[in-house]
């Protein structure tokens, strides 16, 4: 049981790290596109826009970490159960 718990925590940590990395790479381009005005130039309060975009980036990274942790842990558990199912000990039939 302890081995399973250690493996699960490792998978969650790896998934969270990978999710945060992917979100860090994808989110800035998405947020740039999402926050670009449709009509070209726009007058805005740059400080509040910067704060809002930074907050969106942090939320995107946290979401990516959560999704990555869940996805990698589920995939790891499925892979582990399939691997354990294939390793069935070959016991000889009992003599009667």
C-alpha positions as CSV (number, residue, x, y, z in Angstrom):
1,X,0.0,0.0,0.0
2,X,2.9,2.4,0.8
3,X,4.5,1.6,-2.5
4,X,1.2,2.5,-4.3
5,X,0.8,5.7,-2.4
6,X,4.4,6.8,-3.2
7,X,3.9,6.0,-6.9
8,X,0.6,7.9,-6.9
9,X,2.2,11.0,-5.3
10,X,5.1,10.8,-7.8
11,X,2.7,10.6,-10.7
12,X,0.7,13.6,-9.4
13,X,3.9,15.6,-9.0
14,X,5.2,14.8,-12.4
15,X,1.8,15.5,-14.0
16,X,1.4,18.8,-12.2
17,X,4.9,19.9,-13.3
18,X,4.2,18.9,-16.9
19,X,0.8,20.6,-16.9
20,X,2.3,23.8,-15.5
21,X,5.0,23.7,-18.2
22,X,2.5,23.2,-21.0
23,X,0.3,26.0,-19.6
24,X,3.3,28.3,-19.4
25,X,4.1,27.7,-23.0
26,X,0.5,27.9,-24.4
27,X,-1.2,30.4,-22.2
28,X,0.7,33.6,-23.1
29,X,-0.2,33.2,-26.8
30,X,-3.8,32.4,-26.0
31,X,-4.1,35.3,-23.6
32,X,-2.5,37.7,-26.1
33,X,-5.1,36.7,-28.7
34,X,-7.9,36.7,-26.1
35,X,-7.1,40.2,-24.9
36,X,-6.4,41.8,-28.3
37,X,-9.2,44.3,-29.2
38,X,-11.2,43.4,-32.3
39,X,-11.1,46.9,-33.7
40,X,-7.4,47.6,-33.8
41,X,-6.1,50.2,-31.3
42,X,-8.0,50.8,-28.1
43,X,-7.4,53.2,-25.2
44,X,-7.3,51.3,-21.9
45,X,-5.9,51.4,-18.4
46,X,-2.7,49.4,-19.0
47,X,-2.1,48.8,-15.3
48,X,-5.4,47.1,-14.7
49,X,-5.1,45.1,-18.0
50,X,-1.6,43.9,-17.0
51,X,-2.9,42.8,-13.6
52,X,-5.8,41.0,-15.2
53,X,-3.6,39.2,-17.7
54,X,-1.1,38.2,-15.1
55,X,-3.9,36.8,-13.0
56,X,-5.2,34.9,-16.0
57,X,-1.8,33.5,-16.6
58,X,-1.4,32.3,-13.0
59,X,-4.9,30.7,-13.2
60,X,-4.0,29.0,-16.5
61,X,-0.8,27.6,-14.9
62,X,-2.7,26.3,-11.9
63,X,-5.4,24.7,-14.1
64,X,-2.7,23.1,-16.3
65,X,-1.0,21.7,-13.2
66,X,-4.3,20.3,-11.9
67,X,-5.2,18.8,-15.2
68,X,-1.7,17.4,-15.7
69,X,-1.7,15.9,-12.2
70,X,-5.1,14.2,-12.7
71,X,-4.4,13.0,-16.2
72,X,-0.9,11.6,-15.5
73,X,-2.1,9.9,-12.3
74,X,-5.0,8.2,-14.1
75,X,-2.9,7.1,-17.0
76,X,-0.3,5.8,-14.6
77,X,-2.8,3.8,-12.6
78,X,-4.4,2.3,-15.7
79,X,-1.0,1.4,-17.1
80,X,0.0,-0.1,-13.7
81,X,-3.1,-2.2,-13.5
82,X,-2.7,-3.5,-17.0
83,X,0.9,-4.3,-16.4
84,X,0.0,-6.2,-13.2
85,X,-2.9,-8.0,-14.9
86,X,-0.4,-9.4,-17.5
87,X,1.9,-10.8,-14.9
88,X,-0.3,-13.6,-13.7
89,X,1.7,-16.3,-11.9
90,X,1.6,-19.6,-13.7
91,X,0.6,-22.1,-11.0
92,X,0.7,-25.8,-11.8
93,X,-2.7,-27.6,-11.4
94,X,-3.1,-29.5,-8.2
95,X,-3.0,-33.2,-8.2
96,X,-6.1,-34.9,-7.0
